[in-house]
């Protein structure tokens, strides 16, 4: 795993944390929804982009939250 340095990846990980909290999902629920582990969700929320993250996650975000893949990386949904 590497720390997020690329701005688009940083936007993506911030958006995942925002979506989870906004929708009142636990880390386990969000992990199940995205098809990844709770460990991966925790790393993502700490700004670490897992190197084995699959495109399926992007599709699952689109499917559940109706957010286009390009938007997942190009805009922050909300600032804390």
C-alpha positions as CSV (number, residue, x, y, z in Angstrom):
1,X,0.0,0.0,0.0
2,X,1.1,3.5,-0.6
3,X,0.1,6.8,1.0
4,X,-2.2,8.8,-1.3
5,X,-0.2,11.6,-3.0
6,X,-2.1,11.9,-6.3
7,X,-4.9,14.4,-6.0
8,X,-7.5,12.3,-7.8
9,X,-6.8,9.3,-5.4
10,X,-7.0,11.6,-2.4
11,X,-10.4,12.9,-3.6
12,X,-11.6,9.3,-4.1
13,X,-10.6,8.2,-0.5
14,X,-12.2,11.3,1.0
15,X,-15.4,10.6,-0.9
16,X,-15.6,7.0,0.4
17,X,-15.3,8.2,4.0
18,X,-17.9,10.9,3.4
19,X,-20.4,8.5,1.7
20,X,-20.1,6.0,4.6
21,X,-20.7,8.6,7.2
22,X,-23.4,10.5,5.3
23,X,-25.4,7.2,4.9
24,X,-24.9,6.1,8.5
25,X,-23.1,2.9,7.5
26,X,-20.7,1.1,9.7
27,X,-17.3,0.2,8.3
28,X,-18.4,-3.4,8.0
29,X,-21.6,-2.4,6.1
30,X,-19.6,-0.2,3.7
31,X,-17.0,-2.8,3.2
32,X,-19.6,-5.4,2.3
33,X,-21.4,-2.9,0.0
34,X,-18.1,-2.2,-1.9
35,X,-16.8,-5.8,-1.8
36,X,-13.7,-5.1,0.2
37,X,-12.5,-5.7,3.7
38,X,-13.0,-3.6,6.8
39,X,-9.3,-3.3,6.9
40,X,-9.3,-1.7,3.5
41,X,-12.0,0.7,4.5
42,X,-10.0,1.7,7.5
43,X,-6.9,2.3,5.4
44,X,-8.8,4.3,2.8
45,X,-10.3,6.5,5.5
46,X,-6.8,7.1,6.8
47,X,-5.7,8.3,3.4
48,X,-4.0,5.1,2.3
49,X,-5.0,3.8,-1.1
50,X,-4.7,-0.1,-1.1
51,X,-2.7,-1.2,-4.1
52,X,-5.0,-4.2,-4.7
53,X,-8.2,-2.1,-4.9
54,X,-10.3,-3.3,-7.8
55,X,-12.4,-1.5,-10.3
56,X,-15.4,-3.3,-8.9
57,X,-15.3,-0.8,-6.0
58,X,-15.9,2.1,-8.4
59,X,-18.8,0.2,-10.0
60,X,-20.3,-0.6,-6.7
61,X,-20.2,3.1,-5.7
62,X,-21.9,3.9,-8.9
63,X,-24.5,1.2,-8.4
64,X,-25.3,2.1,-4.8
65,X,-24.8,5.8,-4.7
66,X,-25.4,6.7,-8.4
67,X,-22.1,8.6,-8.7
68,X,-20.4,8.4,-12.0
69,X,-16.8,7.0,-11.9
70,X,-15.4,10.3,-13.2
71,X,-17.1,12.2,-10.4
72,X,-15.7,9.8,-7.8
73,X,-12.2,11.0,-8.6
74,X,-12.8,14.6,-9.7
75,X,-14.8,16.3,-7.0
76,X,-15.1,16.1,-3.3
77,X,-18.7,15.5,-2.3
78,X,-18.5,17.5,0.9
79,X,-15.8,19.0,3.0
80,X,-15.6,18.1,6.7
